[in-house]
Amino acid sequence: MTNDLSQKLTAASGGSHLNFETGELSREAAAEGCVLLINDGTLPLKKDDVISAFGRCQLDWFYAGYGSGGDVNAPYYVNLIDGISNAGGRINAEVLSAYREWTLRPENKTEKCEWGQWKESYPEMPLDKELVRRSSAESSVAMVVIGRCCGEDKDFSLKNGSYYLNNEELDMLDKVTAVFDKTIVVLNFSSLIDMSWVEKYKGKISALLLAFCGGMESGNAVADVLYGDVNPSGRLSDTIPRNFEDYPFNNKPVCAAGVFEDNNKDCYKAEKSNLPLNRTYEDDLNIKYHEGIFVGYRYFEKFAADKILFSFGFGLSYTKFKTEKVSFAYNAGTEEKDGVVKMSVSVINSGSCAGKKAVGIFCRQGGKRLLKPERVLAAFSKTKLLAPGEREMLDFSVPLEMIASFDEKICSFVIEKGKYVFEADETYLGEIEFSQDIVVKKCIHACMPDVDLKNRILENLPKDEAISGGEVKSFGEVINNPSLLHNFVAGLSDNELEAITRGQGMMDSCYGESGNAGAFGGITDSLRKKGIPAVITSDGPSGLRLNRYASLIPEGNLLACTWNILLTEKLYSRIATEMKHYKIDVLLGPGLNIHRNPLCGRNFEYYSEDPLLSGLMAAAAVRGIQSLGASACPKHMICNNLEKNRNLYNANVGERALREIYLKNFEICIREGKPKVLMSSYNKVNGLYSHYNYDLFTTILRKEWGYDGLVITDWWMKSAYSPEFPLMRDNAYRVRAQVDVLMPGGTSYDTDFEGSDGTLLEGIDEEGHITRAEIRRSAYNVLKFIMGSFKENRLT
Ligand code: BGC
């Protein structure tokens, strides 16, 4: 960031909370998340290379995905052309002025669209062959910039200009590559789209750089990589297949030994059709996760290796690295299940320029009973910037649980008898032969349609925790003496209990900074009189979404490609300073759903097809956000893998896939990041809306994982009666599951409703209804959270 910008920033924001360091870190991360997919030596460029830049996105860059996850008022935006000129690079003036002139014409301008009506791309400038020819005579290299953007409530569709390139873009590639000897293609994608065209232009594209959406510093960051001021070290967080049809959710895996055994039949009762590419509305509402655990590289490497265009973890550098084994040891714990595999590798920069190297530890799991992927990511780390000849040791530690498989028959994570081989990417490190099965963790059968939920809930109803010692009237007393919290909760009236388990009712609460996402806690006069403060929430994962200036940092999808945990944590600790400045208590992020389907509009917010990469990156974000006392709110738990019908569809997921993939990312994030708040998803999982899902939020989250924080809904929820307790509905049904707070208040998905809707207290303590003890339990969760925040953070 230039000093000039830094000054503007401070002036615009009225303070030093948006400062130079945030911009610098954003730039560093945006550059580190760029993935270099092809390079014949054309990159890095020299500063005196003259670039002819084609494609409107060189000016109309997409900085973030659409919707709550990207809607940040950044104090400035650096597009690619500005980035190149800030770097002192040279641009062909004739081509640039043609693009400037054309993109500024009223009929060609990009527009600010209504919610969900955003454009995945804008029409390209029709390219004049003569202009291309003339410019080739005056430039050393061509650069083609192609952009795509999707977002919340806006999936990609299988159309030109959306998931596919459009004819004008292909025409641009044709015309440019026909004339130029060297063509660099820069991809400004919010998340992956079709890449089949790359094969068509094989040999004609000299360098292909996947730059994603890098936030306000995008152009500077990409220029850093183009000129080699930053050596690319990004690695793909997803597999790129040859074609959309190759994705596993389109294909029931068929293995050499026969048909992939699908143990999840129970989940698919509602299935109507088996033709995923010819889906009906019914199919859209009942999405069968028939690929099981075989998501992303787990599928491709085992069943369809020939369909991989760029593998998971792929990414080129301007230098070379050698990875060597230093040590490998298995420390069996006192109990076998506590065993840990310890490995050290040495990474040497054997090339001629400085660079960083991310190393992935993969495990090839043994055992024959449960079908396994070829390999799974078990750990990863990244070196510092290594000078040529310099080396660094990286240490890894993999607990058995990380490489165990979920055995549905015994509802446990197991290490199957057999050989487990460990590799640092392609470097063999060692192996362990397990002579018998080891049960690493026993679980409770949960979130499945055949669970007797009614009895489980009744058997585990909470007892009232009200204790003797008298009523505690003020929350201030509790702050000074936390042991009084149960008594304080016991003293709340039913109306107060009702109000504490929902938000104020609308977004942009009067208690918080303009543009906030809503408030909960002290949101009625009576609660406020008791000294309970309002808790202010704000989106989101790419920076604060307020009617105020805030830093727009790179999207999660890009951050995942950095494979850099420390950098991600540091970056989010800068967002923490902005939260403090604007008095925001809860940041509604990070998003960490699994990239199952590339069409999902929110893949830009989410990290990866792999649960470990997703979970550890999210944990890093959480630690950064919470570093100054405020709270993160990882979302959306679980299976928000498409935006279309997000508040209607039912994810039919087998138990093994739930455990190894869709819950694993959250489990890791919670264990490593310790978020204080979590957000449920809109969709159903195995027939149940997440916000009513007792097994998800009580059986698994709190009992099995020991989470003791708060759970809030995504914004509004679907109205429904409980099938197990037909007298209970909506807020009672939700609170019974320990989804503690309905945000931002109101009931149904599209109701902006203030006040109580009456559904929580209906028939309280009567047969078949919610108990007061359950409501108090959620009130306790809310107030315990506020108590912690009160101590560590500012609250209004
Ligand atoms: C989104 C959430 C977001 C919330 C508040 C919802 O529609 O799904 O991710 O945090 O709105 O803006």
Residues whose N, C-alpha, C, O or C-beta is under 5 A from the ligand:
A	BS01	BGC	S68 A517 D539 L588 D714 W715
